[in-house]
Every structure is written in C-alpha cells, then in structure tokens.
Amino acid sequence: MCSSLVLYSEDDLLPLSRLSDMEFCERRAALHLLERVWEDNVHTAGGTLLHQSVHATQGTESRADVRIARGLWVRSLRLGLSGKPDVVEFHRVPSEEGIPAGPATTGLPGVDGRWRPFPVEYKPGHTKYQPSFRIQLCAQAMCLEEMLGVFIERGALYYGKSRRRMEVVLDEALRQATVRLAERLHELVASGQTPPAVYTKRCDQCSLLDICQPKSVRPSHSAQRYLARTVQRVLEDPQETTNPLEEP
C-alpha cells in the first residue's frame, strides 16, 4: 500500500471532489477553489442532478447481505482530503468463507459479522474510461481505509445513462497517482495563484470555457508569423520603423 510522508491537520482538509478537477485541469481547480468560480454546462448540470438524487436519501438501508450507506462523510489526514462518497456499500462476508477479522474486513456498530467496504461513485453519461473519476473513487477508498483500518481492493463507478457499473481495481499505480494529485492540490492552494490559461481540446468540454477563455490568450499562428516577419525585416533593414504591434 502506498504511503504519504505528509500528515495534515483537520484544518488543512480540502474537498476530495477537487481531485477530479486537478486531473482534468489545474486552472479549473484553482478557479473553483481559489476564485470561487462556478458555471454549469450540460455535463456538470447532469452530474449535479444525479448526485442530488443519490443524496436525497440519507442514512443506511439493507438489501440482503449488503448494507448501503449514503451521506457518509469521510476524511484522510494522509491525503489532506474530506468529502462525501455517493454510496458506500458494506458486503457481508459469508460465514462459510471463514474469513477472520483482518485488513480486508470491518465490523459495523450493532451488526453481527464482518463486512467488506465497497465505495460507489455516480457519474452522468455512458460507461467510459475516465482517469479523473478513478482517482476520485480511489481517494474515497483511501479515506475509508484510514478511518476503518481496512484495505479496500475494489470500488465501482456507476454511469447514469447506461445504468451500468464499471468495477475499478484500486491498484498501486492508481493509489500513487491519487497521492501525487492530492499533494499537488495542496501545493496549488498554498501558492494562492491561478495557473495561466492554456488551450487544449479538453477545454471545449469545460463548463468554465467562457470564463477562462483560453483561446483569447493564445497567439494565433497568423500573429506569430506576422511578428516573425517583422523581426526579420528589422534585422535586414535597421531603418525599418514598422511597429510590430500594428495590424499587418
């Protein structure tokens, strides 16, 4: 299991959900956390509605050998994160398996038997591989591990439109990526600075596109060519008086 050398205090905890932002775009994370900017688009609005429906029912319910907890706050002083998973399932370990108390199972207050925690994060849209979602799920699992003293091998992403689960193995590579991203998130907040805008294809899917305006700060190829031509003319003719900031 991976480990972080940093231990944060309760006052240092940052929203676990911002890890997804960090994996997508550090500027987006800064706009949300440092500048308190938020804007919905069709993607984020769908996600908000889905999460609201999940969290509308709080508490715990039982379905056969599964206990389902909603509205459960989790935190990790190792990651410096806190948040609320959409759902944490606790799967009862059948007595015939003979699994004793150990790192993979936990007890539940007032309930007999041993249980395996299994976090489930709800996402809008259709089933797809999304690194940011996997990291967010892994962080939830690592919070639960720290709080319950267990090791969680797997979790799942549930996609609202396809109504399907994608099981995620919480392997060492994913855990290391989660730790690094959590550390980077704390560094970003400590700096107090929003990174400059850099346009990529991802930007077109971002709800903050109109606010961030990454294309407006990116020199166009034609402007770059014009400046290059102007510099070349000056080098060839020292008497050249063209202002490179004027229109060609």
N, C-alpha and C positions, 0 to 999 in steps of 0.2 A: 504493500500500500504506500502511495506517495505521501510525503510529509512536507510541511512548510515550516521554516525556521521562525517565522513571524507569528506572534500571538497578539491579537488585537483586543482592545477593551470593548465593553458594551457600547461605549460612546462612539467607537470608531466604525460600527457596523454600517455597511452600505446596502442598498437594495439589491437583492440577489437577481432580480429581473434585469438589471442593467448589464449583466454579463452578456446577454443576447445582443444588446446594443454594441458592446465593445467588440464582439466578434464581427458584427456587421460593419461598424464604422466608429472609430474613436471620437470623431467630431460629433456624431449623432449622440453618443453617450454624454459628451460634455454639454451639448445643447440641452439635453434633458436634465442632467444633474446639476450643472453649474449655472446655467442661464434660465432654468425652469421653463423651457420652451416645449410646447406640445402641440401637435397638429395631427388630426386623424385623416387617413385616406381609406379607400375601400378595404385595404388589407388590415390596417390597425383597427378600424371600426368593427370588422367582423370578428377579430380576436377579442376585442373588448366585450362584445355581446356574448360571445361564447364563454368567456371567463365569468361574466356576471351571472349567467345561467348556472354555471357549475357552483359558484359560491353562494347562490341564493339559498341553498340548503346547507346549514352549518351542522356540526356535530358528527356523530358516528352512527352508522347503521350496519346491520349484519345480514349477510347473504350466505347461507350455508356455512362453509368454513372460511369465509372471508369477512373481515371487518373493515369498513370503509370510513376513513376519517376525512372530513372536509373542514377547511378553515383552520388548519393546524399551523401555527407559527413555528418556524424552525430557525436556527442560527448556528453559525460556526465561528468561534474565536480564531480558529486557524486560518480560515479564509477571510474573516472580517466581513461576513455577509449575513443577512437575515431576509426572510421572506415567507411567503405562504404558498406551498405547493397546491395545485388544484385538488389533487386527491392523493392520499397515502393509503394503500391497501395493506392489510396485515393478513397474510395467508397462514392458516393453522398448519402446523407440521403434524401429519398423521402419526398417531402413537405407534403404529406398527413399524415406522421408519426407525424408531429407537434413537432419534437424534437428541442428545442431551443439551443442556444449556451450553451455549458456546457463541463464537463470534458471528454466526450466521442467523441466530435467532434471538428473540427477546420475549420477556413476559409482558403481559398487559395488566394494568391495575384491575382487580376484581374479576379477572377472567382466567380460567384454567388453561393450561397448555403452553406450548411455545409457538411463536409466530415469526414469520419472515416479512420484514417491511418491503414494500414494493411501490415506489413513487410513480405517479402517472401525471404527465403534463398534457393539457389540452391545447390543441392548436387548430386554427381555421384551415380551410383548404383541403387539398388532397394529399395523400401519403407521398412523402418525398424525403430525400436525404438532405438534412439541413444541419450543418455543424453547430450553429448558434443554439438551436433547440436542444441538441445533445449535450452541449456544455451546460446549459441551464438545468437540465434534468440531472446531470452528474453533480452539480453543485447542491441541488436539493438532497440528493442521496448522501453526499458527504456531510451535510448538516445533520441529517438524521443519524448517521453513523456516530458522529461526535456526541450527540445528545443521548443516544440509546446504548452506546458501547457495542455496536454490531458492525458487521461488514455486509454491505449490500452489493450483490453481484449484478443485478439487472433492474431495469425500470422500463417504462414504456411511454411513447408519445401517442396520443390519441388525436386523430385528424377528423374534424367535424364534418366536412363534406363527404368524405369517403366512408366515414363511420368505421374506421379501421384503426387498429393499434399497430405500431411499429415497436417491437421489442428492442431495447438498446442494452448491449453488454457494456458495463462500466469498467472497461479495462484500464490498464496502467497508462496507456498513451492518452486516453480521454481525461483521466484524472490529472495528469501532468499539465495538459492543455488548460484545464479548468483552474488549477493553481496559478499558472502563469498569467492567465487573463484576470483573475482576481487581484493579483499583485499589481498588474498594470492599471487596473481600475483605481486602486488606492493611490498609485503614483499620479494618475491624471487628476484626481480630486485634490491631492496635496499641492499640485502645481497651481491650481486655480486658473489654468489657461485653457481656452478652447483651441484645439488644433485648427490650422487653416483648411479651407475647403479644397479638396482635390477631386475632380470629377472622375467617376468610373461608371460602368454600366449598371452597377448596383444602385446608383443614385436615382435612377428612373423609377425604382420601386419604393423609394423612401417617402414617408409622409411629410418630411421636413424639406423636401426638394425646393419648394417655392421660397422658404425662409432662408435656407442655406445658400441657394443659388450658386452652386459650384462652377457652373459654366461661365458665369459673369466674371470670375477672377482668373479664368484660364485664357491666356493669349491664344487667339486664333492662329491657324497656320498662315493665313494671308498677312496678318500683322507681323508675325515673326519674319516672314520673307521680306516684307517691306523694310523692317528695321535692319535686316541683314544687308539689303541693297543700299540703304542709306549710309550705313557704316562703310561699306565698300567704296561708295562714291567719295566719301570724305578722305579715305585713305589714298585714293587715286588722285584726288584734287584737294589739297589743303585749303583752297579758297572756297570750297563748297559751303554754302550758307543755309542749305535746306534744314529746316527744323524737323528732326525725326519724329516729333510728336504731332506734326500737322498731318492732315489727311493726304494720301498719295494722290 
